[in-house]
Amino acid sequence: MRKSIALFGAAAAVVLLATGCAGPEKKLGRGLNNIGEVVRMGDMRRSVEQAGVFGGPSSRAGGFFTGFNKSMARIGIGVYEVVTFPIPSYDPMATNYITPHPVWPDSYTPGLPADPLYETDTSLGFSGGDIAPIVPGSRFAIFRTP
């Protein structure tokens, strides 16, 4: 009896070590990132921007509702991936409506925050980076001059 339990434990350890945890880790991270859409609302901002650019100012309301729907879909997929992260398949959910990874408006590309941790400037006390990247509509950035 003891030998069979020890043999089963050794076999379980070998299986766990052989499979690794990269798949569940990626799925959990992707799910948490998608749940973060509640704060980020990148799909909504992108849809409003694209509707304003391609459809004119009067179509921004439609872009708002499309973006809101995409954001809610992304949050739902994120909750599903967090709940089912230990269960295979670890590939992103295939959908034609949203991309597997979060999107940003074309007029904004996230970068490092303006923080002395990343790059210090002794004369100013701060250097390049986004000032408030989490605040929607914030496009103000500090650029380092040579």
N, C-alpha and C positions, 0 to 999 in steps of 0.2 A: 504494500500500500504506500509506504513512504517513498519507495523507489519510483512508483508511477507518478506521485505528486511532484517529486523533484524533476523527473523527466518532463512532465507537462510544463512546469515552471521554466525549465531551460528552453524548451521549444517555444514557449510564449515570448521569452526574452529575445531569442534569435529572430522570431518573426517581427517583433516590434523594432528591433535594431536594423533589420534588413529593409523594412519598408520606409523608415525615416518619418519625419514629420513636416516635410516641406509642403506637401499638398494641403493638409489641414491648416497649416500656418498661413499659407497664401489665401486660402478660402476665408479664414477668420479675419485676416487683415483687410481683404477686399470687402467683406461684409461690414466691418466697422467703418471703413472709409465711406461706403455707401450710406450707412446710417448717419454719418456726419453731414450729409446733404441737408439735414434739418437746419443746421447753422449756416452752411456755405451757400446754399441755393444757387449753385453754379448753372444748373440746367435752366432755371428760371431766368437768370440774368442773361444767359446766352440766347435763349429764345426771344426775349424782349429785344435784345440788340439786333438779332438777325431779322426779326419782323420789322423793326424800324429801318434797317438798312435796305432790305429788299422790297418791302411793301409800303413804305412811307410811314409817317407819324401816326396816321389813323389806324394802322394795323397793330399797334403795340398792345392793345387790349387782348387781341387774339394770341399774340406771343406770350402774354402773361399767363393766360389759361393753359396754353400748350406747355409752357415751362413748368407751371405748377403741377400739371399731370405727370410730366416726366420726372419731376422731383419726387412726387409721391410714389411713382413706380420704382425709382431707384432706392428709396427708403424701404419699400416693401421687399425688394430683392435683397437688400442688405440684411434685413431682419431674418429672411429665409436662410441666407448664407451663414449668419451667426448661429442660428439654431441648429443647422444641419452640418456644421463644419467638420465633425468627426466622421461623417458618413461620405463615402465616395459617391459621386464623381467630384473632382476638385477643379474642373474647368469652369470658367465663367459661364453664367447662364446666357444662352444664345437668344437674343431678341433683336428684332429690326427696329424697335422703338427707341431704345437707349443703348449707349456703348457700354462695354464692360468696365471701363475706367471713367472716373468723373471728368467732366469737361469744364472749361472756363470760357468766359466770353473772349472773343478774338482781341478785344482791346486791352485785355489784362492777362499777363503771364506771371504766375506766382514766383517769387524769388526769396532769397534769404531776408529775414527781417533786419532792420537797422539796429544792430546790437554790437557793443564793443567786444562781445565774445567772438564774433566772426571776423571782424577786421576793425582795428582801432586806428584812429587818426588823432595824433597827440595835439594838434592845434585846434581842432573843433570838438573833440570828445565823441564824435560819431562819424560814420562814413556811409557808403552806399547801401541801398536796400530799401524794402518797402517799409513805410512808417506804420501802417495799420492794415495788414493784408486780410485780417478776419472781418473788417468792417465793409459791408457791401457798398459799392460805389466809391470806395477810396482808391484813387489813382495817384495820389501824391507820393513821390519817391524822392529821395535825396541821391543825387549823382555826385560822384567823386570827380573833382576837377584835377587835372595834372598839375 
